[in-house]
Amino acid sequence: MTDRAPGTGTRTARRAVVQASLAFLEREAGEEAVTRVLAAMAPDHGELALQGDAEEVSLDQVFRLWRVMDRELEHHEGWMERAGAFSIESTGRDQYGGIVGKTSPLEFLTQRISLFRLYYRCGRMEVVRHGEGEAVLRLVDFGPSDPLFCARQTGGLQRALALAQGGEPQVRHVRCAHEGDAFCEWRLRWGAPEGGGSASARD
């Protein structure tokens, strides 16, 4: 089954997104929570390629998985931001270490290969403004989304900045299509890495 949103064509995510989500769920709430979530997904969990060899998964099914996880983790405040950070720390660092392991956040953000596109096969993150210690990212051409996706990006970006030697990184989701804005944007700020570098540019 594929997810065809109007005007966007087939939208998929890498299977690693699902794997990291379930690995986080197990760490956060235990194996029984994973069992309950997969039971709630039935019969669709087979389409998530949880046990198969498919490299890509329907984005609609990924969104549904996250909504089921949200009900399971309703008392775990900020869980999706932590899940995004976990994904970058685990699969991102293991599979794409050369992309996240840059010498500065700006080098990470402006490199030719997009980490976002390695996870999602639709849309792109564009750097619309950047300066010393700060940048603004905009999500374009992604199609219908989910607020949980936005929270996941917030946590993932913050962890990615830290891995790129950004000191005390801060990420704010300042515009959101789910709150009436035309697009989603994130404002990123960071200081010098611990132990050296220029002074922080954060307010």
Secondary structure, 3 states (H helix, E strand, C coil): CCCEECCCEECEEEHHHHHHHHHHHHHHHCHHHHHHHHHHHCCHHHHHCCCCCCCEEEHHHHHHHHHHHHHHCCCCCCHHHHHHHHHHHHHHHHHCHHHHCCCCHHHHHHCCCCHHHHHECCCEEEEEEEECCEEEEEEECCCCCCHHHHHHHHHHHHHHHHHCCCEEEEEEEEECHHHCCCCEEEEEEEECCCCCCCCCCCC
